[in-house]
Amino acid sequence: MKTSKNIVKRLLSFAVATALVLSMTLPTSVAFAAYSPKADVRTILSVPADLSGKTVILHTNDLHGAVSKYALAASVKENLAARGAEVILVDAGDFSQGTPYVSTTKGADAITMMNAAGYDVITIGNHELDYGYFQMRSNLSKGKFKVVCANVLGADGNPVFEPNCVYTTKSGVKIGFFGLETPETQTKVNPALIQGISFLSKGDLYKCAQQQTDELKAKGADLVICISHLGVDEESALDGHRSVDVYAKTKGIDLMLDGHSHTVMTAGEKGEPVQSAGTKLEALGIVIIDNATKKIEDRFLISPERLQEQVTTAAKANEIFKRVDAEYGVVFAKSEVLLNGDKAPGNRTEETNLGDLITDALKWSIMRAPGALTVDDNHVVAITNGGGIRAAIKAGDVSKKDLNTVLPFGNTVSVVYVTGAELLEALEASTYCTPSSIGGYPQTEGIQFTIDTTKSFKQGAAYPGSTYYKPAAISRVSIQSINGQPFSMTDTYAVVTNNFCAAGGDTYYVFKNASSQFDTGIVMDEAVMDYVKEVLGGKITAAKYGAPRGDQTIITSGAAAANAG
C-alpha cells in the first residue's frame, strides 16, 4: 500500500509531464479518399485532481511488444485511482508481437505484463494469431482479465470468446463492452495457423455489431463501448471494415476504442466517437464517466512522456529484458547504412534496400544447395510481403535482436512453383492500391517490373476466405525480365518466399494453389543472418545496399507512362 507521502510525490511527478505533439498524415490513395482523423492530446494536468464520483476508462492499443510501457499504464491507473476514480484498464489488441521481448515466448510474456499492469477488459488483434489459434488460447488462458470478441467464430459457428460483458462499477454504472477483430486477420495471419475459425465481415460485421449493442442494452448497460481492432487504414475501406464504417452502420454505440491502424485519434473525419492511442504507447486514452449521470463527461488522450513507471510492473519488464538480451544481444554484423524499415513511403509502397537484403538472403538460402529446385537458376526469384518487415536496421552494430525485431513472426523460407501468368497475377493483386500502402506489397529479387498507378485496378471476384480480390485483368503491372532473361507467361518459375505468403496470406492467394510447393523449415531471420555472415562477411556496405537496386519502376503520372511506353 502506498503512503500519502508517496502519492503526493507521484502526483508531483505527473505534473511535470509534457504534451505530446502529434501530426497525423495518411497516404493519399488512388482508390479511396484520404482519411483525416482528429486528435485531442493533452497533458496529465488536463485530468482533474479530484475524480471522486467518476469512473475512468484508461485504454491502450497496439503495444507490439513494448513491454516497458506497461509500467506507465499501471502507474497512470494507480494515479487516477488515488484521485478518487474507479479505473478500468482496457486494450484493443496487438500486444503479442513486435519485439523479441514478446515474440521469443510466442506472446506469452505480453500476458505476463498485462497481468502485472492490471488490465480488466481486452479484445484481440490480428497479431495475437501470429503463432496460431491454439497458442493464442493458451496465452490468454493465463490472463487475469476479460477477453471479449464477437466476430471470430469457431467451427460450431459460435464466438470463440465471450462476445460481450457488462462491467458494473462500485457506484452501479453498467458499462457494456463488446469486441470486434479485423476480418483482415484471415489474410494477415498464416492461413494454416487459423484453420477452423472464421471472421464475420462486410455486412455480417455490421449485423454482429448491432446485435451486440442491442444485447448489451437489453442487459441494462448504461453505456455501450466497442473495443475494436479495426482501424481506419484506407486499404480497409474497400470492404467497409474500418471502425468508422461500423459506427456509421450501427445504432447505439456510445464510443469505439480502436486499434490496428496505429492512429492517434479522438474522433473520425466526420466527428465519429472513435478513439485510438497510436502504437507502443504514443499516447494513453482517457474516458471520464460521471457516476451520477452515467454519461461520458470528457475523453481525450494524454502524453506518456516523463511519467513515472509503476515499480512492480517495471520489475517484471526488467526480468524479460535481461533474459532476452542475454541470448539476442550478440553483435554479428555491421551496417554502413540505414536499412529502411518504414511502412510508407517504405516497404509497403516501394522497393527498399532492406527489402532487397531480405529477398537476396531468401533466394541465397535455397540456391546455396545445388539441385534443390526443379527449374533452371534463371527461373528462380524471391518475393516477401512488405508488411512482414516490421522495423529498420540502423547503421552500426547489428545484433540478432535487431534482426528478430525486423522479422519477428518466426516465418520460414518456402518455395512455390507458379507459371508466369500466376506470378503476374500475384504482383497485380499485391499492388492494387499502390502508391497507397498495402501489407502485401512485394519486395522482390530477380524480377524487373513496372507498376502503372495511372491505370485502375480491375477488380474481379474476392479470393476465397480473403478480404482481397483477384484481378479481372492485368492492367497495372508489366514484367520486363526475370533475372535478365525474357519473361514468359507460360514458363514455370520457382518463387522463394515465406510460409505466410506460400499459404495464401495477404494478397498471395495464387501461391496457395501453386502446382507444387515446399517449406524448408529455415527461419527467415536466421536465413538473413547466415547470408550476411557468409556472403557479405558480416558487412552490409553502402556500395551494395546504400539504395534500392532499382528492380521496380512505379509510374505516377500520365507523362511518365507515355515515356515508359
N, C-alpha and C positions, 0 to 999 in steps of 0.2 A: 504494500500500500504506500502511495506517495504521501509525503508530508506536505502541509500547506506551504512550507518554505520552498519545497521542490516545485510545487505547482506554480508559485509566483515566479520562480526562476525560469520555468518553461514558458510561461506566458510572456515574460520579457524577451526571451529568445525569439518567440514567434513575432513579436512586434517589430523586429528589425528585418523581417523577410521583405524582399524586394519584388516589384511587379515583374511579371513575365511578359516580355514584349513579343508579340506573335503576329506574323503576317501569313495569311493563307493564300496561296496561288495554285490553282489546279490547272492542269494542262488543257489547252483548247482541243476539242475533238472534232474530227471531220464528220462524225456521225451524230453527236449529241450536243446540246447547248452546254456552254461552260457553267459549272456549278459554283456558286459563291456563298459559302456558309458564313454565319456571323458568330463572333466570339466576344463574350464579356468576361475578360480575365482581370481579376483584381488581386490584391494582396490579402494576407491573413488579417490585416487590420480592418478589412471590409466585413469580417464576421463579428456580429455583436458580442460584446464582452459578457453579457448576461443572456443565456439561452434557456433560462428556466421556462417551462411550458412549451418547449419546442422539441420536435423530432427532426434530426438532421440525417439525410441520406448522403453518405460520402461515397463517391464512386470512382472507379478506375477502369481502364481497358487497355488491351494490347501491351502488357508489360514485357512480353517477349524475353523472358529470362533475365531481366534487370533485377536480380534478387535483392540488391542493396536498397532498392526503392521501397520495398515493403516496410522497412523500418520507418520511413517517412509517413506512409499511410497510417501505420499503427500509432505514430506519435500524434498525428492530427486527430485521429479518433479519440485518443486519450485526452487531448487538449479540449476538444469540443465537449466531451463528457464532463470535464472539470468545470466548464462554463454552465453546466446545468442541463445539457441536452441529452436526450436518448439518441444514440448514434447507431445507424445501420450501415455497415460497410458492404458494398456491392461491387461486383466485377462483371464486365461484359465480354470476357473471353480473350483467347490467345495469350495464355500465360505459360504454356508448356514448351515453347520453342523460341530460339532466338540467340542464345549464348550457350557455351559449353556448361555453364553453371546449372542449366536445367536439362539440356539435351543429353548429357552423359548418363543421366538416370531416366531417360525417356519421359521426362516431365514430372517424375515423382518428387524431385526437390522443389518444384514450384508449389506443390501441395503442402509440403513442409513449411514453406514460407507463408503461404496464405493462412494456414492454421495459426502460425505464430502471430501474424498481424491481426487476426480476429475477424475474418470475413464472415458474413452472415448469409448472403444470398448471391449466387452467381449463375451465369449461363455459360455455355461452351462456345469456343470459336473453332474455326476450321483447323487451326494448328493443334488443337487438342487431339485430333485424329491422325496426326502425322505418324505416330508409332502404332497405329492400328486401333480398332474399336475396343478390343479386349484389354489392351494396355491402358487406354483411357479409363475404362470402367474400373480397372484395378487401382489406378491412381486416385480416382475420385472417391472410391470406397473408403479411403483414408481421410477424406476431408471432413472437417467439423462444421461444415456449412451446408445450406440447402442448395441443390442444383435444380434449376428449372429450365426446361426446353420443350416446346410444344410441337415443333415441326420436324423432328428427327424420329423416324418410325422404325420399329423392328419388323421382323418377318411376319409377325402377327398383326401388323397394321396399327399397333398402339405405340404411343410415345415411349422412347427408351428411358426417359427420365420423367419425373413428375412435371406436367406441363405448366403448372402454376402453384402458387401458395399465397395464403393470406398471413401477413405478418401483423400481429396485434401488439401494439405498443403498451407500455405500462399505463399510459393515460387513456387507453381504449381506442386509439386511432387504428383503423384497419386499412393496411396498405396491401393492395393486391399486386403481386409480381407475376409476370409470365415471361418466358424466354423464347427467343427466336434465333436460329442458326442460319447463316447464309446458305442458300441452296447451292451456291458455287462450290461448296465443300466437295461435292461429288466429282468435280474435275480438278480441284486444287489439292486433293489428297490422293495418294496412290489408290486407284480403284480396287486393287487386290486386297488392300487392308481394311476395306469397309464393306465387304460383301455381306449381304443380309440386312442392311439398313438402307433406308431411303429418305428423301428430303422433300417435303411439301414445297412447291414452288409456284410462281406465277399466280394465277387466280386462286389456287388452293392455299397459297400462303396467306392471302388476304382473308379467305374464309376462316382459316385457322386463327388469325389474329382477332377477328370479330367474335369467334366462338369463345376464345379465352377471355376477352373483355366482358362479354355477356355473362359468362360463368362466374367471373370474379365479382361482377355487380350483384349477381344473384346470391353470392356468398356474403354480401353485405359490405364489400370493400368501399371505403370512403374515397380512395384514390386508386386508379389503375395505372401501373407503371410497367412498360415493356422494357425488359433488359434484352437488347437486340445486338447481335453480331452481324449486322447487315451493311453498314457503312453507306457512303454517298459517292463511291467511285463511279466515274462515267461508264466504265465497262459493265457496271451492274444495272444501268438504266435501261438497256435494251429489253430485258425481261421484267422490268419493274421490281427489282429485288432490293432497292435501296430502302433505308429506314423511312425517308420522306415519302416514298411511294406507298409503303404500308400504312403510314399515318394518314395519308390522303384517302385511302380506301377503307379505313376503319373508323367507326364512331365510338367515342367513349374513352379513348386513351388520353390520359392526362399528361403523360410525359414519356419520352423514349430515352433511355440511357444506352448509348450506341457504341459500337466498336467496329473493327475490321478495316476501315479506310484510313485510320490514323489521323483523323481530322480533329482539329481543335475547334469546337463549335458549341454555342449555346442556343442556336436557332438555325433553321434551314433558310434557304434563299427566300422563301415566302413566309418566313416567320414561324415555321413549324416548331413545336416544342421538342426538339431533338438536341440532346446534349452529349458531347463526347470529349474526352480529355487527351487526345493525341496518342502518343505511344511512349512507353518507358517513362511514364510519369512526367511528361512535359507539363502537365497540369493535373490538378485534383478537382473533381466535381463536387459541388456543394448544392444541396437542395434543402431548404429550410421549410418545415411544415409547422403551422400553428396548431397546437393540440386542441385549442378551444373551437376554432372554426373548421378544423380538419381540412384545411386548404393549403396549397403551396404558397408560401408567403414571399419567398425570394429564391433565386437559383443563379449560380454563376460558377466560374472556375477560379481557382487560386493558384498562384505560383508556388512551386515547391522549393524554390531557391532559399538556401540558408535556414531551412527548417531543421530542427533537431531530430535525430533518429531515436526511436524508442529502443532502449538498451537491450532488452531481451531479444527482440526481433533482429537487431543488428548482429548480435552474437551468433544467432543461427546462420545468418548470411556469411559471417566470417568463417564459420566451420566449413561451409561449402566452398568458399574461395580457397582456403588452404588445401583442401583435398584435390580440387580440380587443377589448381595452379601447379601443384607438385607433379602432376602427370603431364599436363599440357603446356607448361610454360617453357619447355626447352626450345631454344632457337635452332632452326635447321637451315635457314637461308637468309640472304639479304636482298632487298629490292632497291634498285636505284630510283624507282618511280612510284608514284601513287597509282594503284590499280583501281579503276573506277567501280565503286560498289553502289552508286546511286540508282534509284528507280527511274527517274525521269528529270532531265534527259540522262539516260543511262541504260542499264541492262534491259529495261522493259520498252525501250523506244528505238534503240540503235545498236550497232556493233560497238563493243567496248574492248579495251585492252585486257581487262580481267576475263571477259567472255572468250577472247582469243586464247589466253593462257589455259583456261579450263578445258576448252574444246581441243586444244593441242594435246593436253595431257590425256584426255579421254581416248582420242584416236591412238596415241602412242601406246597406251596401256593394252590395246588389242594388237596393234601392228608389231609390237616387240616380240610376239610369239608367231613366227612364220607358219603359215598353214592353218591358222585359226579360223580363217574366213574362206568362203567358197566363191568369192569374186576376186578379180584382179585388184591389185593395190590402188589403181587409178579409179576404182569404183567404190572406194571407201571414204565416207565423210563423217562428220561429227556434228551433233546438234544437242544443245541443252537449253532448257527454258530459262529465260532471264529472271523470272520470278523466283527461281531457286537459288539465285545469287543474292545473299542477304546482307552483305557488308563489304566495305572496301578493305584493301590491304595497303597500309601506309608505307611510305619509303622508310627504309631502315631494316631492323631485325624482323624476321618473320618466324613466328612460333606455330606449333601445332594448334594452339588455342586460336590464333588468328585465322588459320585455315578452317578450323571447325566452326568458327563464327560465320565465315563466308558460306560454308556448306554444312549446315547443322542437321540435316534431315537423316543422315545415315543412308542416303540413296546409294545404290550400287550401279556399276557400269553394265549396260546391256547392249545387245546388238539386235536390230530389226532389219529384215530384208524386204525392201519395197521396190516397186517399179518407179521409173522416173515420173510417171503421172501421179503416183501416190505421194512421192516426195514433193512435187509441186503443189499438190492439194494441201499438204501439211504446212507448207510455207504460206500459202494463201490464207488458210484458216487462222494461222498464228499471227498474222499481221493485218487482220481485217479492219482494225481501228487505228493503225499507225497513221499519223505520228502521235496519237494519244497512247498512253501506256497500257500494256497488257502483260499479264504474268507469263503468258506463253510465248512471248517474243523470242525468236530463235537466235541464240548465239551459236555461231557455226564455224566449221573448218572444212575447207575443200570445196565450198560452193561459192561461185561468183554469181550474185543475183541482184535484181533491181526491184524495188517496191515503188510503184507509181501511185502516190497518195492523191493525185488529182482525179483518179478514177474511183468510182464507188465499188464497194464490196457487194457482190451479187449473192444475196443470202438465199440459201436453199433450206432444206429441212433440218431440224435440230438433230444433232448427233444423239443416238440413244443414251439415256441416262446422263445427259450433259446440258449445260446452260449455253453451250456454243453451237455454231451452225456450220454445216457442210457448205462450201461454196457451190452455188448453182453453176458457175462457170469461172474459169481462171481469168481475172480481169486486171489484177493489180501487180502480180508477181511474174517475173520472167527470169529464167536461169540462163546465164550466158555460157557457163562452162562448169565442169566438175574436174577438179584437180588439173586444170589447164586443158582438158580434153572436151570435145563437143558433148553437149548434154543430149541424152536420148530419152524420150517418153517411155520407150518400151524396154530399155535395159534394166537389169536388176542392180540395185545399189545396196551396200551394207551401210546402215546408219548406226554409228556408235552414239549412244545416248545414255540416259539414266533410266532406272527401272520405273520411275514415276511416269515419264513420257511413254516408255515402252508399253505400259499398261493402259494407255489412253488418257493420261492425266492432262489437265489444261486443254489445249486445243488439238491434241495429238491423237484423236480417236482413230485416225487412219493407221497409226502404228499398232494399235491393239489388234487389228485384223490383218497384220502383216503375214505374208505367206510363210514366214519362219522367223523365229527369234530365240535368243537365249540370254540368260543372265550369268555374268562372270562371277558374281559374288564379291568383286573388288569394290571396296567402299570408295566413293568419289574423292573425298578429301585425301585419302591415302594414295590414290592414283595421281593426284596433283602433286602431293608431297614427293612421291618417288620420281616423278618427271622432273621436278625442279632440282632434286638432288642428283639424279643420274644423268640427265640430258643437259641441264643448264649448269651443272657443277655448283649448285647452291647459290647462283647469282641470277637474279631477274634484272636484266640490263635494259637501259633506255634504248639501246640500239635495236633490240628485238621487241620490247613491249612498251616503249615510250608513247606509242599512239596505236590506235586500231590499225590493222594491216590493210584495210580497205577492200574487204571482200563484198561489202554490201553498199549499194547505192540507193538512196532514198530521194525520190523526186517529189518536190512540194509545190511546184509551180508549173503552169502550162508551158512557159518558155523553156524550162528545163526539160520537160517531157518532149518538146519538139526537137531540142538539141540532141537528146538521147536517141530519138528515133532516127 
